[in-house]
């Protein structure tokens, strides 16, 4: 199973970083948790975003966007890695036969890049505000277009839970580095690092959306 990557870039005023990054995380999770969810509307910079009404999801999102805001300079990155639990047979070193080992194998990685500005004047703040509005609308349509187009790589869903696939959100991950560990966190870090490397090399699978109406049409399909 090959891992697909998607990179989205957005420019944002530092004062709106947490709410914009949180809205984007919600928007991706809304499309990719693929379980039974309760939707909610999130309004950010006068843009309506579809989110998930879940205390667990909201707590995670708030924690990660606060960490992003606290640790980023003029650039910040959130990586969302979706994985599948796979059971593999492993031969025991001491000859006691085969053992089953469960490993989280990433199948999709989202790289959310933020170009962070600090407004100097009210006029500057308004310019950034409207630019971020436009970027956010484009990002939402990119999310819809990517998730609607790329479905064949999604593993079989075997549970009706809210999130049938484990996922990890990483703040400012590093690019690829060698790591022999197969722990869930290490696998997620490696997946994000590979996606970041592809982005730096100029191979992100970006595409522009069409209109805000297409976003709401796709949200309606998600709920039917």
Backbone torsions as a table, in degrees:
resi	resn	phi	psi	omega
1	UNK	NA	124.7	-178.5
2	UNK	-90.9	147.4	179.5
3	UNK	-89.6	129.6	174.0
4	UNK	-97.3	145.1	179.8
5	UNK	-120.8	146.4	175.7
6	UNK	-138.1	127.7	179.3
7	UNK	-113.8	132.4	176.6
8	UNK	-127.1	132.5	179.6
9	UNK	-118.4	141.4	-178.0
10	UNK	-148.9	140.6	175.9
11	UNK	-97.2	134.9	-173.7
12	UNK	-148.1	145.5	173.0
13	UNK	-70.4	141.1	-179.5
14	UNK	-51.7	-36.9	-176.7
15	UNK	-69.7	-17.6	179.5
16	UNK	-109.7	6.6	-174.4
17	UNK	-59.5	-46.6	-175.6
18	UNK	-63.8	-46.0	-176.5
19	UNK	-71.1	-36.1	179.2
20	UNK	-70.9	-46.1	179.5
21	UNK	-65.1	-37.7	177.3
22	UNK	-65.0	-40.1	178.6
23	UNK	-63.9	-39.9	178.9
24	UNK	-66.7	-40.0	175.8
25	UNK	-60.5	-46.0	177.9
26	UNK	-59.1	-42.9	-176.9
27	UNK	-62.5	-42.1	178.8
28	UNK	-69.6	-45.9	-179.5
29	UNK	-62.7	-34.7	177.9
30	UNK	-58.3	-37.2	-178.8
31	UNK	-86.4	-24.8	-169.7
32	UNK	-117.4	-3.5	173.1
33	UNK	-68.7	-36.1	169.9
34	UNK	65.1	12.3	176.7
35	UNK	-105.6	-168.0	177.3
36	UNK	-78.1	117.2	-175.9
37	UNK	-128.4	158.6	172.5
38	UNK	-105.9	115.6	-175.6
39	UNK	-78.7	159.3	171.9
40	UNK	-147.9	157.3	176.9
41	UNK	-96.3	134.9	175.3
42	UNK	-119.2	124.0	178.7
43	UNK	-104.3	118.3	-178.2
44	UNK	-129.2	121.9	-179.0
45	UNK	52.7	39.2	-179.2
46	UNK	66.1	18.1	175.2
47	UNK	-110.3	129.1	-179.3
48	UNK	-88.5	127.1	-177.6
49	UNK	-121.8	137.0	176.1
50	UNK	-79.1	126.4	179.3
51	UNK	-128.1	-176.9	-178.2
52	UNK	-110.9	127.1	179.1
53	UNK	-86.6	85.4	-177.9
54	UNK	-146.8	126.6	178.5
55	UNK	-60.9	-38.7	-179.8
56	UNK	-64.3	-46.0	179.7
57	UNK	-64.6	-45.2	-176.9
58	UNK	-64.0	-40.9	178.5
59	UNK	-61.6	-42.8	178.8
60	UNK	-64.6	-45.0	-178.5
61	UNK	-61.7	-47.4	-179.5
62	UNK	-59.7	-43.1	-179.8
63	UNK	-61.1	-45.1	-175.7
64	UNK	-71.7	-40.4	-178.1
65	UNK	-71.7	-30.4	174.9
66	UNK	-68.1	-39.4	176.8
67	UNK	-64.4	-40.6	177.8
68	UNK	-61.1	-46.3	-178.5
69	UNK	-63.8	-35.1	-175.8
70	UNK	-80.2	-23.7	-171.5
71	UNK	-111.6	-3.6	-175.9
72	UNK	-98.1	147.1	173.5
73	UNK	-94.0	-109.0	177.2
74	UNK	-94.9	-1.3	175.0
75	UNK	-139.9	146.3	177.9
76	UNK	-147.1	155.6	-178.1
77	UNK	-138.9	134.9	166.3
78	UNK	-114.1	132.5	176.5
79	UNK	-115.9	126.5	176.3
80	UNK	-110.3	116.6	-177.0
81	UNK	-112.6	121.6	177.2
82	UNK	-101.9	133.7	-174.0
83	UNK	-130.5	169.9	176.0
84	UNK	-125.6	136.7	174.2
85	UNK	-77.6	118.8	178.3
86	UNK	-119.9	135.7	178.4
87	UNK	-98.4	128.4	-179.1
88	UNK	-126.4	148.7	176.2
89	UNK	-87.0	131.2	-179.0
90	UNK	-125.4	129.6	177.0
91	UNK	-74.5	129.8	-179.8
92	UNK	-73.1	139.1	-177.9
93	UNK	-58.9	-33.9	-170.9
94	UNK	-99.7	18.3	171.7
95	UNK	79.7	22.6	-180.0
96	UNK	-93.4	20.6	177.1
97	UNK	88.1	-169.9	-176.8
98	UNK	-83.9	148.1	173.6
99	UNK	-127.4	148.8	177.9
100	UNK	-91.0	130.2	-178.2
101	UNK	-124.8	125.5	179.3
102	UNK	-93.0	130.6	-177.0
103	UNK	-131.7	141.4	177.2
104	UNK	-90.0	115.1	-178.1
105	UNK	-105.9	116.6	-179.6
106	UNK	-64.2	138.6	175.4
107	UNK	-121.1	-11.9	176.6
108	UNK	-157.2	142.6	179.0
109	UNK	-136.2	129.6	176.4
110	UNK	-107.7	127.9	175.5
111	UNK	-109.2	113.1	178.8
112	UNK	-104.0	108.4	-176.5
113	UNK	-101.1	135.6	-178.5
114	UNK	-122.8	121.7	171.8
115	UNK	-91.6	108.7	-168.3
116	UNK	-98.5	122.3	178.9
117	UNK	-114.2	157.0	174.1
118	UNK	-120.3	114.6	-176.4
119	UNK	-67.3	139.9	-177.7
120	UNK	-98.6	-32.5	-178.3
121	UNK	-135.5	170.1	177.9
122	UNK	-63.8	-39.2	178.1
123	UNK	-63.6	-42.9	177.3
124	UNK	-62.0	-41.5	179.8
125	UNK	-61.3	-41.4	-179.6
126	UNK	-67.2	-38.3	178.1
127	UNK	-62.8	-47.5	178.8
128	UNK	-62.1	-41.7	-179.0
129	UNK	-55.7	-50.8	-177.1
130	UNK	-70.4	-35.4	176.0
131	UNK	-64.2	-40.0	178.9
132	UNK	-67.9	-37.8	174.2
133	UNK	-54.6	-48.8	-179.9
134	UNK	-63.1	-44.8	178.7
135	UNK	-60.7	-41.1	-177.9
136	UNK	-65.8	-43.5	177.1
137	UNK	-61.5	-42.0	177.5
138	UNK	-63.8	-41.3	-179.5
139	UNK	-63.4	-42.0	179.4
140	UNK	-61.9	-40.6	178.3
141	UNK	-70.9	-32.8	174.2
142	UNK	-63.0	-41.3	179.0
143	UNK	-60.8	-46.9	-179.8
144	UNK	-63.0	-46.7	-177.5
145	UNK	-62.9	-42.4	-179.0
146	UNK	-66.8	-46.5	-176.7
147	UNK	-70.4	-31.4	177.0
148	UNK	-72.9	-34.3	-175.5
149	UNK	-82.1	-35.9	-173.3
150	UNK	-108.9	98.8	-179.2
151	UNK	-128.5	-22.7	-173.3
152	UNK	-64.3	-24.2	-176.8
153	UNK	-86.8	-5.4	-177.6
154	UNK	-71.6	127.8	180.0
155	UNK	-65.4	162.4	177.1
156	UNK	-60.5	140.2	178.0
157	UNK	-91.9	121.6	-174.4
158	UNK	-115.3	6.6	-179.8
159	UNK	-145.6	154.4	178.9
160	UNK	-95.7	13.7	179.2
161	UNK	-62.6	162.9	177.5
162	UNK	-56.1	-44.8	-179.4
163	UNK	-123.0	88.3	-179.2
164	UNK	-66.9	-16.1	178.0
165	UNK	-116.4	133.1	176.3
166	UNK	-64.6	145.2	177.8
167	UNK	-139.9	155.2	179.3
168	UNK	-130.3	139.3	174.1
169	UNK	-113.1	121.4	-177.5
170	UNK	-111.9	139.8	-179.6
171	UNK	-102.9	123.8	179.2
172	UNK	48.4	57.3	179.7
173	UNK	-68.5	155.6	177.2
174	UNK	-83.5	163.7	173.5
175	UNK	-72.6	178.5	-171.0
176	UNK	-51.3	136.6	173.0
177	UNK	-146.0	149.2	-176.9
178	UNK	-72.3	130.3	-179.8
179	UNK	-150.9	120.8	-177.5
180	UNK	-84.2	-11.4	-177.5
181	UNK	-66.9	143.0	176.2
182	UNK	-113.3	21.6	176.1
183	UNK	-65.9	154.5	-179.8
184	UNK	-53.9	-42.7	-179.2
185	UNK	-65.9	-43.5	-179.3
186	UNK	-64.6	-38.7	177.9
187	UNK	-64.8	-39.0	178.2
188	UNK	-66.7	-42.1	178.3
189	UNK	-60.7	-43.0	179.7
190	UNK	-64.2	-41.6	179.5
191	UNK	-63.2	-43.8	178.8
192	UNK	-65.8	-40.0	179.0
193	UNK	-62.1	-41.7	177.9
194	UNK	-64.8	-40.7	179.1
195	UNK	-64.8	-39.9	178.2
196	UNK	-63.9	-40.3	179.0
197	UNK	-62.7	-43.2	178.0
198	UNK	-61.9	-37.1	179.0
199	UNK	-65.8	-44.8	179.6
200	UNK	-62.5	-35.2	-179.2
201	UNK	-80.1	-0.9	175.5
202	UNK	86.7	27.2	-179.7
203	UNK	-120.1	35.4	177.8
204	UNK	-72.8	145.7	-179.8
205	UNK	-88.9	62.3	180.0
206	UNK	-86.7	151.3	172.7
207	UNK	-155.4	145.6	-178.1
208	UNK	-87.7	142.4	177.5
209	UNK	-80.7	-179.5	-175.8
210	UNK	-103.7	-56.5	-176.2
211	UNK	-156.5	163.8	178.1
212	UNK	-65.4	-30.8	179.0
213	UNK	-61.9	-37.9	179.4
214	UNK	-64.9	-30.5	177.6
215	UNK	-63.8	-49.2	-178.1
216	UNK	-68.7	-32.2	175.5
217	UNK	-62.9	-42.6	179.5
218	UNK	-67.7	-37.0	177.3
219	UNK	-62.6	-40.4	178.2
220	UNK	-62.3	-39.7	177.4
221	UNK	-64.4	-37.3	-179.3
222	UNK	-62.1	-30.5	-175.4
223	UNK	-91.8	-1.4	-179.6
224	UNK	-103.2	NA	NA
